[in-house]
Amino acid sequence: MNDPILRLTEKISKLTASQRKVADYIIKNPMEVAFLTVDQLAGLVGTSTTTIMRLTFNLNYSGYTEFQKELQELLRNQAAPHTRLEANLKDVPESDLWIRCVESQISNINKTKEMISNDTLEKVLELITSSNRIYCASAKSGLPVGQYLTFGLNRLLGNCELIIADQSDWVDLLLNLNSNDLVIATSFPRYARRIVDFVSQAKESGVKIITITDGYSSPLIKYSDIVLPCNSGSLAFHNSPIASMVVVDYLISYIAINYPDKTKVRLDKMNDVLTKINYHYNNN
């Protein structure tokens, strides 16, 4: 059996902007798309049936019908955790907001887990550990993710800087970027123009770009060498950073555990300094 979702993610960078929008919707809502007509899908995404048909042709399917059949077969065999979770959510009373909020974030994490492959994570980790300088760029709802990643990488590697794209005067920084550096950009809807500006200009300097964003319709995609798609939905109005934080926590944990030669000496020195200045509160 062919995996239509895998085909989408492998060819996403070669699709047109309108096709990426359709692909993004399919990747996030495979169960729904598996039973939609091509007209219904076009209406939901806000595109034409012609765009959807061209997308399926680009994936080497004879048309939408064959693509949908493969998607239905995939879902039957996969029995994905988030599919079961979505069914369970229907039985939760609307009044129990606490449970619905927690379950919604579990769903985000599960969907994110399915969208990011081990191969992609390995490439990200290779770039992080081999880069001279790392710049975590973010703004607005992506800022907690950038701050957490910057703190973790600095504690372990000591070569990371936080760029708050809509506040920092990053123009001077651009002059010093080169191909040995790495930018990790985080952005969710509605995407801040300043972070798109920063990433586009950084790309011209030859740096590698890793993007943490909500999906393949993000304006950062065309500048990205690697994309880490993370569900950012919430029950309210805001973008949730929870799934992205789980991905970032994995990256920090992996480096700490698997690169002791790079991290242990630095962590020991950091602990010595904190102990000498009596940094931590002592209950005794």
N, C-alpha and C positions, 0 to 999 in steps of 0.2 A: 504493500500500500504506500502511495506517495503522501507526503505530509504537506498540505497546502500552506499551512502557517509557516513552516520552515522555508518553503519556496518564497513566500512573501518577504520574510526577513532577510534572506540571502540576496534578493534582487531589489530591495527597497531603494538603494542609492541610485539605481538606474531608471527609476520610474519618474514620470512627470509629477509636478506638484499636485495636480488634481488626482492622479492615480495614487500618490502617497497618502492623500487624505482618505481615500477609500480603503487602502491597505491598513492604515492606522485604525480605522473603525472596525475592520474585520478582526484584526489581531486582538483588540480589546473586547470585542463582543462576538466571539465565534459561535456560541450557542444560538444567539439571536439570528445571526446571518445565515446559519445553516438551514433556516426555515423561512427566509424572506424571498420574495420574488425579486427579480432584478429591478423592477420598477419601484418596489418598496424600499430597497436598499438605496437606490438613487435618490429617492425622496428624503430619506433619513440623513444621508450624508450631504445632500445639497449639490448633487452633480448630475451628470447625464448617464443614461444607460449605455451610451457609446463609450464613455470613459471606463465604465465597469467591464464592458466586453473587451476593450483593448487591454485592460489590466490582465484579464484571464488569458488572453492570447500571449501576452508577454511572459506569463508563467508557464507557457507551453500546454495550456488546456485548449480543447476545441471550442470552449465557450463557458458561460456561467453555469450551465446545467452540470457539466462534468466537474467543474471546480466545486460546486455545492455538494455534489454526491461524494467527492473525496473528503470534504469537510465534515459531512455527516458521519462518514465511516470513521474518521479520526476521532470524533467526539465519542462515538459509541465504544471504541477501543480504549480510549484514554481515561475515561471516568475521572476527569480532573477534579481535585479537591474544591476549587472555587465553584464548579458547576453544582456540586452537592450543597455548598454553602449558600448559593443563591436561592436554591429551593427551600432551604431551611429558614432563610430570612423572611419568606412569605408568611410564616407562621408566628413571627414575633409581633406582638401588639405594637401599634404605632406609639402608644404611650410610654413604652419602655425604651426611651431614648438611649440610655446607658448601654444596654445590650446591643441595640442596633448600631451604635457608634463603634463599639468594640468589634463586632462582626464585620462591619464595613471595612475597618482597617486590616483585619485578617484577610478579607477578600482582596484588598489592594496588594498585600504582601504576596499572596498566592499567585495572583495574576502576574505580578512583577517577576516572581521566581520563574514562571513559565516562559516569559519573554526574553530572559537573559540566559544565554548558554554558558556552560563552563569554559568553552573555548574563548568566548568574548571576555570573560573575567580574567582568564590567563593573559590575554593580550593587554588588558588594562594594567594588570599587576606588573607585567614586563616593562611597560612604559613608565610606570611610577618609579620603579626601582632603578631604572637605567637613566632617568632624566637628570640633568644638572640642577635646574630649578623648576619648581612646580608652583603654578599660580591657580588658586581656586577662585574663580570669578562667579559672582552671584548677585542677586538683587531681590528685594521684596520677599515673596514666599519661599524662594530658593535659598535665602540667606542662612537659615539654621543649618541646612545641609552643608553649605560652604564653610561655615564656621566650625562645625564638628569635624569635617574632613581636614581642614587646615590645622586644627589643634592636634588631631591624632597623628597626621603625617609629620608635623613639626616635632612632636614629642619623640617620634621614632627615627626620623631621618634628618630633621633640622634644616630642610631646604624648601619650605613651603611658605607662601605668602597669600593672604586673603585680599582679594580685590572686590570691593563693593562697587559694582559697575556704575551705579547711578550717583555715587558720592565721590569716589576716588578720582584724583587727577591722574589717569592712567596713560595719558598721551606720552609723557616722558619715558614711562616704562617700556612702551612699544619699541623705542629706539634701541633698547638693549636685548630684545628677544632674539633668539636664534634657534636653529634646528635641534639643539641639545636640550631645549626647554619644553615644558609641557603645560598646557592650559586645561583645567578641568572646569567646565562651565555648567552651572545649574540654573535652569529657567523653566517656569511653568506659566500657563495662561493667566492673565493676558501678558504675553511676553514683553518684558521691558526693552524698549528700543536701544537703550544704552549698552545692554549686555550683548545684543546682536551686533552693535557697532564695534564693541571691544573684540569680540570673537572674529569678526570679519577682518579687522585690521591685524589682529594677531596672526591669523592664518597667512597673511601676506609676508610675514616675517619668517615663515617656514617652520613654525612650531607645530607640534602634534596637538590635536584638539580631541578631548574626550568630553562628551556631552551627557549630562544627566537631565532628562526632560521627560515630559509626559507621553511622548509618542513621535511617530515619524512624520507628522504634519508640522512639527515645530520648525520655526524659521532658522534654528541653529543647525539643522540636519545637514544642509549643503556645505557647511564649513567643517563638518566633523569627520575625524578619522575613525572613531569608535563611538557608538551610541549605547547608552544604558537607559532603556525605556522603563520608566517607573510610574505606576498608577498613582495619581494625586487626587483622586476624588474624595469628597467628604459629604456628610449629610447636610451641611450648611452651604455657605457661599464661598468658602475659602478652598485653596489648594492645600492638601495635607502633605507634609514632608515625611510621614512615617515610613512608607515603603522605601523611599530614597535613603532614609537614615539607616534602614536595615542593610541596604546594599553598601553604603559607606562603612558601616560597622564591620561588615564582612571584610572589606578591603584592609581596614586598619588591623583587624584581628589576624588576617592571613599574613600580613607583612611582619607583625610582631612575632608570630609563631614560627614562620618558615624562613625568616632572614635574621637569625640571632646575631650573626657576625656584623650586620649593619645596625642592629638596634640595641643589643644588650649593653654595650659599653656606654652608649649615650644615656640609656635609662638609668644605669648605675650612677653616672655622674650627676644626672638630674636629681636622683634621690639623695645623694650626698649634699648637694647644695640646699635642697629643701630641709634636710635634717639640720644643717648648720645654722640656718636662719630661723629654725623653729617654726616652720610655716604652718604645720598642721595642728589643729586644736588637740590638746591632751586632756582627756577626761580625768586623769589622775591629778 
